[in-house]
Amino acid sequence: MARESKNSGEAVNRSFPARVSGFFAGVKSEYSKIIFPNQTDVRKETIAAIVVSVIVGALIFGLDTVLKELLGLIL
């Protein structure tokens, strides 16, 4: 026989408005835990993302150019 949890019947016995209210209370408490970055952090991370993108793009361009020239010599 399966064991029943002590809390298994609690959610079923609560009314719909009480469950909705509990849900939004939980959302509010979780939302208060969020730490939003300040403008300086956002600026630094944006610049870092742009720099990394440019570096990766340059590497791909360089490898593509080198491999194209090598393939041109072989063919």
NORJO-V900557 format. One record per residue. SS is DSSP state (alpha for helix, beta for strand, coil for the rest). Layout:
ss=SS
ss=SS
This chain:
ss=coil
ss=coil
ss=coil
ss=coil
ss=coil
ss=coil
ss=coil
ss=coil
ss=coil
ss=alpha
ss=alpha
ss=alpha
ss=alpha
ss=coil
ss=coil
ss=alpha
ss=alpha
ss=alpha
ss=alpha
ss=alpha
ss=alpha
ss=alpha
ss=alpha
ss=alpha
ss=alpha
ss=alpha
ss=alpha
ss=alpha
ss=alpha
ss=alpha
ss=alpha
ss=coil
ss=coil
ss=coil
ss=coil
ss=coil
ss=coil
ss=coil
ss=alpha
ss=alpha
ss=alpha
ss=alpha
ss=alpha
ss=alpha
ss=alpha
ss=alpha
ss=alpha
ss=alpha
ss=alpha
ss=alpha
ss=alpha
ss=alpha
ss=alpha
ss=alpha
ss=alpha
ss=alpha
ss=alpha
ss=alpha
ss=alpha
ss=alpha
ss=alpha
ss=alpha
ss=alpha
ss=alpha
ss=alpha
ss=alpha
ss=alpha
ss=alpha
ss=alpha
ss=alpha
ss=alpha
ss=alpha
ss=alpha
ss=alpha
ss=coil
